[in-house]
Amino acid sequence: MKNLPIGTFINMTTVAVGSIIGLLIQQVIPGNIEAIIFQAIGLGTLVIGIMMALKVPEGYMLIFVFSLILGGILGELFGVEQALLGMGEGIRKLFNLDGEKFVEGLITAFLLFCVGSMTIVGAIEEGIQGKRELLLIKSTLDGITSVAFAATYGIGVLFSIFPMLIFQGGITVIAARSQHFFSEIMINQLSAVGGTLIIGIGVNILKLGEINISNLLLGLLVVAVLSWAKERRDKA
């Protein structure tokens, strides 16, 4: 039981419950109320992202920037966005679901719920120490957010729990098996890159621009590897 991502299972449950509530009230929310809720979520997302992005450790700024650049290039080359879109479309067809916002809602909700510092730190803490307090707090916040998201995007938000299981639960399992890999510096770097991606999500929600967050996701992998390499070099 120790290595199982119990915190992620709880998180999936709260998002599912919140999404169902959002779908039930979807038809009774006036358009102007829906718009202002969306703006509030977008602004809140920007603030959360900025706070996280400021966690870059001293001496690691170049790695932070280079990770975003290299991660974006790799994401484009490997077609991460198309893979996520294909996954979303596959889920929609598998369950024979309608809705033009299904794939957009699934991917946006997954990114918002899964690239933040609470996801990364919480999943690593559960994997290494068996502590789930942070993921329980995250589960509560995600459950509340999913109500508003499902009311706007529809049922796609509910189905974001499946990629959440793979990503967030996967971090817990990997952390449990690779405990010495995740240092405090690396966790801060992951949080900073994740925060930058969340800023991009906020920009997209507020329609201030169109940032390809999906293809930047590999920046999380790049920053983990480069931070580990720098720490090893500094200790040598």
C-alpha positions as CSV (number, residue, x, y, z in Angstrom):
1,M,0.0,0.0,0.0
2,K,2.9,2.4,0.7
3,N,3.9,2.7,-3.0
4,L,0.3,3.0,-4.3
5,P,-0.7,6.6,-5.3
6,I,-3.5,6.8,-2.8
7,G,-3.4,10.6,-2.8
8,T,-4.0,10.6,-6.5
9,F,-6.9,8.2,-6.2
10,I,-8.5,10.7,-3.7
11,N,-7.7,13.6,-6.0
12,M,-9.4,11.8,-8.9
13,T,-12.5,11.3,-6.7
14,T,-12.8,14.9,-5.7
15,V,-12.4,16.1,-9.3
16,A,-15.0,13.5,-10.5
17,V,-17.5,14.7,-7.8
18,G,-16.8,18.4,-8.6
19,S,-17.2,17.8,-12.3
20,I,-20.5,16.1,-11.8
21,I,-21.8,19.0,-9.7
22,G,-20.5,21.4,-12.4
23,L,-22.3,19.4,-15.1
24,L,-25.5,19.4,-13.1
25,I,-25.5,23.2,-12.7
26,Q,-24.2,23.9,-16.2
27,Q,-27.6,24.7,-17.6
28,V,-28.7,27.1,-14.9
29,I,-25.6,29.4,-14.9
30,P,-26.3,32.6,-16.9
31,G,-23.7,33.5,-19.6
32,N,-22.5,36.6,-17.9
33,I,-21.9,34.7,-14.6
34,E,-20.0,32.0,-16.5
35,A,-17.8,34.6,-18.2
36,I,-16.9,36.3,-14.9
37,I,-16.1,32.9,-13.3
38,F,-13.9,32.1,-16.2
39,Q,-12.0,35.4,-15.8
40,A,-11.6,34.9,-12.1
41,I,-10.1,31.4,-12.7
42,G,-7.8,32.9,-15.3
43,L,-6.5,35.6,-13.1
44,G,-6.1,33.3,-10.1
45,T,-4.2,30.9,-12.4
46,L,-1.8,33.6,-13.4
47,V,-1.1,34.6,-9.8
48,I,-0.5,30.9,-8.8
49,G,1.8,30.5,-11.7
50,I,3.9,33.6,-11.0
51,M,4.3,32.6,-7.3
52,M,5.6,29.2,-8.4
53,A,7.9,30.5,-11.1
54,L,9.7,32.6,-8.6
55,K,11.1,29.5,-6.9
56,V,14.1,29.1,-9.3
57,P,17.1,28.4,-7.0
58,E,20.1,30.8,-7.2
59,G,22.5,29.8,-9.9
60,Y,19.9,27.7,-11.8
61,M,18.2,30.4,-13.9
62,L,20.0,29.4,-17.2
63,I,19.0,25.8,-16.7
64,F,15.4,27.0,-16.0
65,V,15.3,29.0,-19.3
66,F,17.1,26.4,-21.3
67,S,14.8,23.7,-20.0
68,L,11.8,25.6,-21.3
69,I,13.4,26.1,-24.7
70,L,14.7,22.6,-25.1
71,G,11.5,21.1,-23.7
72,G,9.5,23.1,-26.2
73,I,11.7,22.0,-29.1
74,L,11.4,18.3,-28.1
75,G,7.7,18.7,-27.6
76,E,7.3,20.0,-31.1
77,L,9.6,17.2,-32.6
78,F,7.8,14.4,-30.7
79,G,4.3,15.9,-31.3
80,V,3.2,16.0,-27.6
81,E,0.3,18.3,-28.4
82,Q,-1.0,16.0,-31.1
83,A,-0.6,13.0,-28.8
84,L,-2.7,14.6,-26.1
85,L,-5.3,15.7,-28.7
86,G,-5.4,12.2,-30.0
87,M,-5.8,10.8,-26.5
88,G,-8.6,13.2,-25.8
89,E,-10.3,12.4,-29.1
90,G,-9.8,8.7,-28.5
91,I,-11.5,8.9,-25.1
92,R,-14.4,10.9,-26.6
93,K,-15.0,8.3,-29.3
94,L,-14.6,5.4,-26.9
95,F,-17.4,6.7,-24.6
96,N,-19.4,8.0,-27.6
97,L,-19.5,11.5,-26.1
98,D,-20.5,14.7,-27.9
99,G,-19.4,18.2,-27.2
100,E,-17.1,20.5,-29.1
101,K,-15.2,21.5,-25.9
102,F,-14.6,18.0,-24.7
103,V,-10.9,17.7,-25.8
104,E,-10.2,21.3,-24.8
105,G,-11.7,20.8,-21.4
106,L,-9.9,17.5,-20.8
107,I,-6.5,18.9,-21.7
108,T,-6.9,22.2,-20.0
109,A,-8.1,20.6,-16.8
110,F,-5.3,18.0,-16.9
111,L,-2.7,20.7,-17.3
112,L,-4.1,22.9,-14.6
113,F,-4.5,20.1,-12.1
114,C,-1.2,18.3,-12.9
115,V,1.7,20.7,-13.6
116,G,1.6,22.7,-10.4
117,S,4.0,22.6,-7.5
118,M,1.4,20.9,-5.3
119,T,1.2,18.1,-7.8
120,I,5.0,17.6,-8.0
121,V,5.9,18.1,-4.4
122,G,2.8,16.3,-3.1
123,A,3.3,13.3,-5.3
124,I,7.0,13.1,-4.5
125,E,6.3,13.4,-0.7
126,E,3.8,10.6,-1.0
127,G,6.3,8.4,-2.9
128,I,9.3,9.0,-0.6
129,Q,7.7,9.6,2.8
130,G,4.2,8.3,2.5
131,K,2.9,11.8,3.4
132,R,-0.4,12.7,1.7
133,E,-1.3,16.0,3.5
134,L,-0.4,18.2,0.5
135,L,-2.2,16.0,-2.0
136,L,-5.3,16.1,0.2
137,I,-5.2,19.9,0.2
138,K,-4.7,19.8,-3.5
139,S,-7.6,17.4,-3.9
140,T,-10.0,19.8,-2.1
141,L,-8.9,22.7,-4.2
142,D,-9.1,20.7,-7.5
143,G,-12.6,19.5,-6.5
144,I,-13.8,23.1,-6.1
145,T,-12.1,24.3,-9.3
146,S,-13.5,21.4,-11.3
147,V,-17.1,22.6,-10.5
148,A,-16.5,25.8,-12.3
149,F,-14.4,24.2,-15.1
150,A,-17.0,21.5,-15.8
151,A,-19.8,24.1,-15.8
152,T,-17.8,25.9,-18.6
153,Y,-16.0,23.2,-20.5
154,G,-18.4,20.2,-20.0
155,I,-17.7,16.6,-19.4
156,G,-14.1,16.7,-20.7
157,V,-13.1,17.9,-17.3
158,L,-14.4,14.8,-15.6
159,F,-12.3,12.6,-17.9
160,S,-9.1,14.5,-17.0
161,I,-8.8,12.1,-14.1
162,F,-7.4,9.4,-16.4
163,P,-4.3,11.4,-17.5
164,M,-4.0,12.6,-13.9
165,L,-3.7,9.0,-12.8
166,I,-0.9,8.4,-15.3
167,F,1.0,11.6,-14.6
168,Q,0.5,12.4,-10.9
169,G,0.3,8.8,-9.9
170,G,3.3,8.0,-12.0
171,I,5.4,10.6,-10.2
172,T,4.5,9.0,-6.8
173,V,5.5,5.5,-8.1
174,I,8.8,6.8,-9.6
175,A,9.6,8.8,-6.4
176,A,9.1,5.7,-4.3
177,R,11.6,3.8,-6.5
178,S,14.1,6.6,-7.0
179,Q,14.2,8.4,-3.6
180,H,17.7,9.8,-3.8
181,F,17.0,11.4,-7.3
182,F,14.7,14.1,-6.0
183,S,16.6,16.8,-4.1
184,E,15.2,20.1,-2.8
185,I,16.8,22.0,-5.6
186,M,15.3,19.8,-8.2
187,I,11.8,20.0,-6.7
188,N,12.1,23.8,-6.7
189,Q,13.2,23.7,-10.3
190,L,10.3,21.5,-11.3
191,S,7.9,23.8,-9.4
192,A,9.3,26.8,-11.2
193,V,8.9,25.3,-14.7
194,G,5.4,24.0,-13.7
195,G,4.5,27.5,-12.5
196,T,5.6,29.0,-15.9
197,L,3.4,26.5,-17.7
198,I,0.5,27.5,-15.4
199,I,1.1,31.2,-16.3
200,G,0.7,30.0,-19.9
201,I,-2.6,28.3,-19.0
202,G,-3.8,31.5,-17.4
203,V,-2.9,33.5,-20.6
204,N,-4.9,31.0,-22.7
205,I,-7.9,31.0,-20.4
206,L,-8.0,34.8,-20.5
207,K,-7.5,34.7,-24.3
208,L,-4.5,37.1,-24.0
209,G,-2.6,34.9,-26.4
210,E,-2.2,31.3,-27.5
211,I,0.6,29.4,-25.8
212,N,1.3,25.8,-26.7
213,I,1.5,24.4,-23.2
214,S,1.3,20.8,-24.2
215,N,4.5,20.9,-26.2
216,L,6.3,22.7,-23.3
217,L,5.5,19.8,-20.9
218,L,8.8,18.1,-21.7
219,G,10.5,21.0,-20.0
220,L,9.7,19.3,-16.7
221,L,11.7,16.3,-17.8
222,V,14.6,18.4,-19.1
223,V,14.8,20.5,-16.0
224,A,14.9,17.4,-13.8
225,V,17.8,15.9,-15.8
226,L,19.8,19.1,-16.1
227,S,19.3,20.0,-12.4
228,W,20.5,16.5,-11.4
229,A,23.5,16.8,-13.6
230,K,24.5,20.2,-12.2
231,E,24.1,19.0,-8.7
232,R,26.3,16.0,-9.4
233,R,28.9,18.3,-11.0
234,D,28.9,20.8,-8.1
235,K,29.4,18.0,-5.6
236,A,32.3,16.4,-7.6
